[in-house]
Amino acid sequence: MSTPVPKPSGGPSGGPSGGPVLAAHDLSFRWPDGSPVFDGLSIQVPSGRNGLVGTNGSGKSTLLRLLDGTLTPSSGQLIRPERVARLRQDLVLNAHAPVEEVLGVAAVRSALRAIEAGDVDERHFDTVGDRWDVDDRLAGVLDRLRLPADVLDRRLGELSGGEAVRVALAGRLLDEPEVLLLDEPTNNLDAEARALVHDIVATWPRTLLVVSHDRELLERVDRIGELTAPHSAGGVRSLRWYGGGWSSYRAQVHAEQQAAEQAVAGARNDVRRQQRDRVDAEQALAQRRRFAAKAYADKREPRAVMKLRKRSAEVSAAKYRATHDDRLAGARQRLEEAERRLRDDVRIRVDLPDTEVPRGREVLTAEGLVLRTGAVVDLDLRGPERVAVRGPNGAGKSTLLHTVVGRLAPSSGQLSVKVPVRLLPQRLALLDPALSIVANARAMAPSAEPNRIRANLARFLFRGDLADRLVGTLSGGELFRATLACLLLTEPAPQLLLLDEPTNNLDLASYDALVSALASYRGALLVATHDEAFLADIGVEREIDLR
């Protein structure tokens, strides 16, 4: 049963202005094995275009599945309109599905064809309902998403990843939902397809909630909600809204962090002051006890009077201590509260001198290199250059990177790599999940001193016991950071680093970790990505285009 939902408030960061369209009250959800995702979550999603961000594992995709009814909450209440549609991430699981079915028009178009052929069975008219114009609407949506008409005759598994996402998005547009939920809609899309999705988000006329790490896309929303994990095991996840797109969100977070750092510094000073006062108080009490003991020994007053004074002094001392203890406890509590406002996504600061390549030194040459895709590559890469590999999906960007590291053989031509090279693939399968992070790092740098390995892992935020965690137990963001650390710390140090769509599926903290690590990398980079903001952030100098 639905209950009224309190009106949302934007708070100091400038939150939502429209009333809630989706809402959850005291929502809890556990997987069948009993592991909790949400416990007592209360949120409101206002009308308009909304972005949703948060670290990997914070529950963003699970929340979308709850909001569209795919998952059922363990307890609590959900309030949503009747027509809610979600664009899923796991489209490949339906590879055998006809495109017509993915679009949700197979039955209607079949009924229309039967009616046009003279079949007046009532079931056909019931199937069509009021969708007599489905072919015209379908043609318009396919054209908007640059999909050919013959895509309707194919199966999802026959399409490229980018085409599959566009087909699924076309189906959601045909639904005309009151609320559209998008889960990482630009993953695996080339630049043209990304631009189409950006346009759809920017012009969406109803309510939209999009989970994305795509900063260009997030610039096109009205507000961004940040889903945060609890600070303690018994805590509750929360959703906080920030007005404006990505740039505005980051500016507000930066201002908050500056204020939090100042609050932490002030609280720490207060703790130190209260600790000093506590020590001074004990010294004062000790001095009083010495005076009292001397007076008692000298018998300056009757014993009964001195005993009364002693009891009074003990009561006074207890109150004195209690006052200072309360002040110190209060200062510590204020420090803990201030520290909770600080974020955990500390930037990586690591020195990688062994990756350095002198400017002008030859790193890689490719002459008339013909890839398996048929693309021809001519490339002369020198010194610490940073080069982007461009081209639509299927052009051979990943094929080029795998050819450079020797995993694929070229069809013909010449390829020469003059320095140690490593590849960060799209699928993070470099580390052994049964081993710890430090054990994986040792396997990739067998001659390195154990203390040096641990010191370097600490710079990638795996400090102390964290480095002993099994890789198979890591979250997505932690696995990415561990893979990046082991890759950059390997022996011999990579002086040519290949990145294959490195920002796909990265949460924002992992993105920042990648950018800050690459700021310390002194070798050459060859990067295949559609992420324009990432290329700007890492200082790409030139590009090659595979067509």
C-alpha positions in Angstrom: 0.0 0.0 0.0 1.3 3.4 -0.9 1.7 6.1 1.7 2.3 9.9 1.2 5.9 10.8 0.7 7.4 13.9 2.3 8.2 16.7 -0.1 11.9 16.6 -1.1 14.3 19.3 0.0 17.4 20.2 -1.9 19.6 20.9 1.1 22.6 23.1 1.0 23.8 21.7 -2.3 20.9 22.8 -4.3 18.6 19.8 -4.8 15.6 18.8 -6.8 12.9 21.3 -7.6 10.1 19.0 -9.0 7.9 16.8 -6.9 8.9 13.1 -6.5 8.0 10.8 -9.3 9.7 7.8 -7.9 10.0 7.2 -4.1 11.1 4.5 -1.7 10.4 4.5 2.0 12.4 2.4 4.5 13.3 0.1 1.6 15.3 -3.1 2.3 16.6 -5.7 -0.1 18.7 -8.8 0.3 19.9 -11.3 -2.3 18.7 -14.9 -2.0 21.9 -15.9 -0.1 21.0 -13.3 2.6 23.6 -10.7 1.7 22.1 -7.2 2.2 22.2 -4.4 -0.4 19.8 -1.9 1.1 18.6 -1.6 4.6 16.1 1.2 5.5 16.8 3.3 2.3 14.4 6.2 1.8 14.8 8.2 -1.4 12.9 10.5 -3.7 13.5 10.9 -7.5 12.0 14.2 -8.8 10.7 14.9 -12.3 13.1 15.9 -15.0 16.5 14.5 -16.1 18.4 13.0 -13.2 21.9 11.4 -13.1 22.9 8.8 -10.5 26.5 8.3 -9.4 28.3 6.3 -6.7 31.1 3.9 -6.2 31.0 0.4 -7.8 29.0 -1.9 -5.5 27.0 1.0 -4.0 23.8 -0.6 -5.4 23.0 1.7 -8.4 22.0 -1.0 -10.8 20.1 -2.9 -8.1 18.2 0.2 -7.3 17.1 0.6 -10.9 15.9 -3.0 -11.0 13.9 -2.3 -7.8 12.4 0.9 -9.3 11.2 -0.8 -12.5 9.8 -3.8 -10.6 12.3 -6.4 -11.9 13.3 -7.1 -8.3 11.0 -7.1 -5.3 12.0 -5.4 -2.1 12.5 -7.5 1.1 10.5 -4.8 3.0 9.5 -1.2 2.7 7.5 0.7 0.1 8.0 1.8 -3.5 5.9 4.5 -5.2 6.2 4.7 -8.9 4.0 5.5 -12.0 2.5 2.7 -14.1 4.9 3.0 -17.1 8.5 2.7 -16.1 11.0 1.3 -18.6 14.7 0.4 -18.0 17.6 0.0 -20.4 19.6 -2.9 -19.2 23.3 -3.5 -19.2 23.2 -7.3 -19.8 21.8 -7.3 -23.4 24.2 -10.1 -24.5 22.3 -12.5 -22.4 19.4 -12.3 -25.0 21.6 -12.9 -28.0 19.1 -15.2 -29.7 16.2 -12.8 -29.3 14.8 -11.3 -32.6 15.3 -7.6 -32.8 11.5 -7.2 -33.2 11.0 -8.8 -29.8 13.7 -6.6 -28.2 11.8 -3.6 -29.5 8.5 -5.0 -28.2 6.7 -4.7 -31.5 6.9 -8.3 -32.9 3.3 -9.3 -31.9 1.8 -5.9 -33.0 3.5 -6.0 -36.4 2.5 -9.6 -36.9 -1.1 -8.8 -36.1 -1.1 -5.8 -38.5 0.3 -8.0 -41.3 -2.5 -10.5 -40.6 -5.2 -7.8 -40.7 -3.8 -6.3 -43.9 -4.0 -9.8 -45.4 -7.7 -10.0 -44.7 -7.7 -11.9 -41.4 -10.4 -10.3 -39.2 -9.8 -12.4 -36.1 -10.6 -10.3 -33.0 -7.4 -11.4 -31.3 -5.4 -9.4 -33.9 -7.3 -6.2 -33.2 -6.9 -6.7 -29.4 -3.1 -7.1 -30.0 -2.8 -4.0 -32.0 -5.0 -1.9 -29.6 -4.3 1.8 -30.4 -0.9 1.1 -32.0 -1.9 1.3 -35.6 0.9 3.7 -36.3 3.6 1.5 -34.9 5.4 1.2 -38.3 5.6 4.9 -38.7 6.8 5.5 -35.2 9.3 2.6 -35.5 10.7 4.1 -38.7 11.2 7.5 -36.9 12.9 6.0 -33.9 15.2 3.8 -36.0 16.1 6.8 -38.1 16.8 9.0 -35.0 19.2 6.3 -33.7 20.8 5.8 -37.1 19.7 2.1 -37.4 18.9 0.6 -40.8 15.4 -0.7 -41.5 16.7 -4.2 -42.1 17.8 -4.4 -38.5 14.3 -5.7 -37.8 15.1 -8.9 -39.7 18.1 -9.8 -37.5 18.7 -11.2 -34.0 20.4 -9.3 -31.2 23.5 -11.5 -31.2 24.1 -10.6 -34.9 24.6 -6.9 -33.9 27.6 -5.1 -32.6 27.6 -4.1 -29.0 26.8 -0.5 -30.0 24.0 -1.5 -32.3 22.5 -3.7 -29.6 22.4 -0.8 -27.1 20.8 1.4 -29.7 18.2 -1.2 -30.5 17.3 -1.6 -26.8 17.1 2.2 -26.4 14.8 2.3 -29.5 12.5 -0.1 -27.7 12.4 2.1 -24.6 11.6 5.2 -26.8 8.7 3.3 -28.4 7.3 2.5 -25.0 6.9 6.2 -24.2 7.3 5.5 -20.5 6.5 8.1 -17.8 10.0 7.3 -16.3 13.0 6.1 -18.3 15.8 4.3 -16.4 19.2 4.0 -18.2 22.0 1.9 -16.8 25.4 2.9 -18.3 23.8 3.6 -21.8 27.0 4.8 -23.5 29.2 1.8 -22.6 30.8 0.2 -25.7 29.4 2.9 -28.0 31.5 4.7 -30.6 31.5 8.5 -30.8 28.6 8.8 -33.1 26.4 6.5 -31.1 27.4 8.3 -27.9 26.3 11.6 -29.4 22.9 10.1 -30.2 22.4 9.0 -26.6 23.6 12.4 -25.3 21.0 14.0 -27.5 18.2 11.7 -26.3 19.1 12.5 -22.6 19.3 16.2 -23.3 15.9 16.4 -25.0 14.0 13.8 -22.9 10.6 15.4 -22.2 9.5 13.4 -19.1 11.4 11.9 -16.1 14.7 10.1 -16.6 17.2 8.5 -14.2 20.5 7.6 -15.7 23.4 5.7 -14.0 26.5 6.6 -15.8 30.2 7.4 -15.5 30.1 9.4 -18.8 30.9 12.9 -17.8 29.7 14.4 -21.1 26.3 12.7 -20.7 26.1 13.8 -17.0 26.5 17.5 -18.1 23.1 17.1 -19.8 21.0 16.3 -16.7 19.2 18.7 -14.4 20.7 17.3 -11.2 22.9 14.5 -10.0 22.1 12.1 -7.1 25.0 10.5 -5.3 24.3 7.1 -3.7 26.6 6.6 -0.8 27.5 3.6 1.3 27.1 3.6 5.1 30.0 4.6 7.3 29.4 1.5 9.5 28.1 -2.0 9.1 24.8 -1.0 10.7 24.5 2.2 8.7 22.0 3.1 6.0 22.8 4.1 2.4 21.6 7.5 1.4 20.9 9.5 -1.8 21.8 13.1 -1.9 21.0 15.5 -4.7 23.2 18.1 -6.2 21.7 20.7 -8.6 23.1 21.0 -12.1 25.2 18.7 -14.3 28.6 17.1 -13.8 30.7 20.3 -13.6 28.3 21.8 -11.0 28.3 18.5 -9.0 32.1 18.4 -8.9 32.3 22.0 -7.9 29.8 21.5 -5.0 31.6 18.3 -3.9 35.0 20.1 -3.9 33.6 23.0 -1.8 32.1 20.5 0.6 35.4 18.7 0.9 37.3 21.9 1.5 34.8 22.8 4.3 35.1 19.2 5.7 38.9 19.4 5.7 38.8 22.7 7.6 36.3 21.2 10.0 38.6 18.2 10.6 41.6 20.4 11.2 39.6 22.5 13.7 38.3 19.4 15.4 41.8 17.9 15.7 43.1 21.1 17.2 40.2 21.0 19.7 41.0 17.4 20.6 44.6 18.3 21.2 43.6 21.3 23.3 41.2 19.2 25.4 43.9 16.6 25.9 46.4 19.2 27.1 43.7 20.6 29.4 43.0 17.1 30.8 46.8 16.7 31.5 46.9 20.1 33.2 43.9 19.2 35.3 45.5 16.0 36.5 48.7 18.0 37.4 46.6 20.5 39.3 44.8 17.7 41.2 48.1 16.0 42.0 49.4 19.3 43.4 46.3 19.6 45.6 46.8 16.0 46.8 50.4 16.8 47.8 49.3 19.9 49.7 46.6 18.0 51.5 48.9 15.1 52.4 51.4 17.6 53.8 48.7 19.3 55.8 47.5 16.0 57.1 51.0 15.0 58.1 51.6 18.3 59.9 48.3 18.0 61.8 47.5 21.7 61.2 43.8 21.1 61.8 41.7 18.5 63.8 41.6 15.1 62.1 37.8 15.2 61.7 38.1 18.5 59.8 40.9 17.2 57.6 38.9 14.0 56.8 35.9 16.2 55.8 38.2 18.4 53.6 39.6 15.2 52.0 36.1 13.8 51.1 35.1 17.2 49.8 38.3 17.4 47.7 37.7 13.9 46.3 34.2 14.9 45.2 35.5 18.1 43.7 38.3 16.2 41.9 35.8 13.7 40.5 33.6 16.5 39.1 36.7 18.3 37.8 37.8 15.1 36.0 34.3 14.4 34.7 34.1 17.9 33.3 37.3 17.5 31.3 36.5 14.0 30.3 33.2 15.2 28.9 34.9 18.0 27.0 37.5 15.6 25.5 34.8 13.1 24.6 32.8 15.9 22.9 35.9 17.0 21.0 36.5 13.5 19.8 32.9 13.0 18.7 33.1 16.3 16.7 36.3 15.0 15.1 34.6 11.7 14.1 31.6 13.5 12.6 33.9 15.8 10.7 36.0 12.9 9.4 32.9 11.1 8.2 32.3 14.0 5.8 35.7 13.4 4.2 35.6 11.1 1.2 37.6 7.9 0.9 38.6 8.3 -2.7 42.0 9.7 -2.0 44.1 10.4 -5.1 46.9 8.1 -6.0 50.4 9.6 -5.8 53.0 7.2 -7.1 56.5 7.7 -8.6 57.2 5.5 -11.6 60.8 6.4 -12.8 61.4 3.0 -14.4 58.7 3.7 -17.0 60.5 6.8 -18.3 61.2 7.0 -22.1 63.4 9.8 -23.3 61.8 12.1 -25.8 62.5 11.1 -29.3 63.4 7.5 -28.5 61.7 5.0 -30.9 59.0 3.1 -29.1 56.9 1.4 -31.8 56.8 1.4 -35.6 54.1 -0.1 -37.8 54.6 0.0 -41.6 51.7 -1.2 -43.8 50.4 -3.2 -40.9 47.2 -5.0 -42.0 45.1 -6.1 -39.1 42.7 -9.0 -39.1 39.8 -6.5 -39.5 41.4 -5.3 -42.8 42.4 -1.9 -41.3 45.9 -0.7 -42.4 48.1 1.0 -39.8 51.2 3.2 -40.3 52.5 4.5 -37.0 55.7 5.9 -35.6 55.5 6.3 -31.8 58.4 8.0 -30.1 59.3 9.0 -26.5 56.5 9.5 -23.9 53.9 10.3 -26.6 50.2 9.8 -25.7 48.2 8.7 -28.8 44.5 8.0 -29.1 43.2 5.2 -31.5 40.0 6.4 -33.1 37.4 4.7 -35.2 33.8 3.3 -35.1 33.0 0.0 -33.3 34.4 -2.9 -35.3 37.1 -0.8 -37.0 39.9 -2.8 -35.2 40.9 -0.6 -32.3 41.1 -3.6 -29.8 42.6 -5.7 -32.5 45.4 -3.3 -33.0 46.3 -3.3 -29.3 46.2 -7.1 -29.1 48.4 -7.3 -32.2 50.9 -4.9 -30.6 51.3 -7.2 -27.5 51.5 -10.3 -29.7 48.2 -11.9 -28.8 47.0 -11.6 -32.4 49.1 -12.0 -35.6 48.7 -9.4 -38.3 47.6 -10.3 -41.8 50.7 -8.7 -43.2 53.1 -5.7 -42.8 55.8 -4.8 -40.3 55.5 -4.2 -36.6 58.3 -3.5 -34.2 58.0 -2.8 -30.5 61.3 -1.5 -29.0 60.4 -1.2 -25.3 58.6 -3.4 -22.6 54.9 -3.2 -23.3 51.8 -4.1 -21.3 48.0 -4.1 -22.0 45.2 -3.1 -19.7 42.3 -5.0 -21.3 38.6 -4.2 -21.1 38.0 -7.4 -19.1 40.2 -7.3 -15.9 41.4 -10.9 -16.0 45.1 -10.3 -15.4 45.2 -11.2 -11.7 44.8 -14.6 -10.1 41.6 -14.4 -8.0 42.8 -17.1 -5.6 45.9 -15.1 -4.6 46.2 -11.9 -2.5 47.0 -8.5 -4.1 50.5 -8.6 -2.8 51.0 -12.2 -4.1 49.9 -11.1 -7.5 52.2 -8.1 -7.4 55.1 -10.4 -6.4 54.4 -12.7 -9.3 54.6 -9.8 -11.7 57.7 -8.4 -10.1 59.6 -11.4 -8.7 62.9 -9.7 -8.0 61.4 -6.7 -6.2 61.9 -6.4 -2.4 58.8 -7.4 -0.4 58.9 -4.1 1.5 59.1 -2.1 -1.7 56.1 -4.0 -3.2 54.0 -3.2 -0.1 55.2 0.4 -0.1 54.1 0.8 -3.7 50.8 -1.0 -3.2 50.2 1.5 -0.3 50.5 4.3 -2.8 47.6 2.7 -4.7 45.6 2.8 -1.4 46.2 -0.8 -0.4 47.8 -0.2 2.9 48.7 -2.8 5.5 46.3 -5.7 5.7 44.4 -4.4 2.7 47.2 -5.7 0.4 46.6 -9.2 1.8 43.0 -9.4 0.6 42.2 -12.1 -2.0 41.7 -10.6 -5.4 38.5 -12.7 -5.8 36.9 -10.8 -2.9 37.5 -7.3 -4.3 34.8 -4.9 -5.5 34.9 -3.7 -9.1 36.7 -0.5 -8.2 39.2 -2.3 -6.0 39.9 -4.9 -8.7 40.6 -2.1 -11.2 43.0 -0.4 -8.8 44.8 -3.6 -8.0 45.1 -4.5 -11.6 46.4 -1.1 -12.5 48.9 -1.2 -9.6 50.3 -4.7 -10.5 50.5 -3.6 -14.2 52.5 -0.5 -13.5 54.7 -2.1 -10.9 55.6 -5.2 -13.1 59.1 -6.1 -14.1 60.4 -4.9 -16.5 58.5 -1.7 -16.0 56.2 -1.0 -19.0 57.5 1.8 -21.1 54.6 1.4 -23.6 51.1 1.1 -22.0 48.1 0.1 -24.0 44.6 1.0 -22.7 41.5 -0.7 -24.2 38.4 1.3 -23.3 39.8 1.8 -19.8 36.9 4.0 -18.5 34.1 1.5 -19.3 32.3 0.6 -16.1 34.6 2.7 -13.9 33.1 4.4 -10.9 34.1 8.0 -10.4 36.7 7.2 -7.7 38.4 4.6 -10.0 38.4 7.1 -12.8 40.2 9.6 -10.6 42.6 6.9 -9.6 43.4 6.0 -13.2 43.9 9.7 -14.2 46.2 10.4 -11.2 48.2 7.2 -11.8 48.7 8.1 -15.4 49.9 11.6 -14.4 52.9 9.8 -12.8 53.4 7.4 -15.7 56.5 8.5 -17.8 56.2 6.1 -20.7 54.3 6.1 -24.0 50.5 5.6 -24.1 48.3 4.1 -26.9 44.7 4.5 -25.9 41.5 3.1 -27.5 38.5 4.9 -26.1 35.4 6.9 -27.1 35.7 9.0 -23.9 36.6 12.5 -25.0 36.9 13.8 -21.4 39.3 11.1 -20.5 41.6 11.8 -23.4 41.6 15.5 -22.4 42.3 14.6 -18.7 45.4 12.4 -19.6 46.8 14.9 -22.1 46.6 12.9 -25.4 48.9 14.6 -28.0 47.7 13.1 -31.3 45.5 10.4 -32.7 45.3 7.8 -35.4 42.0 6.9 -37.2 41.1 3.4 -38.2 38.4 3.4 -40.9 
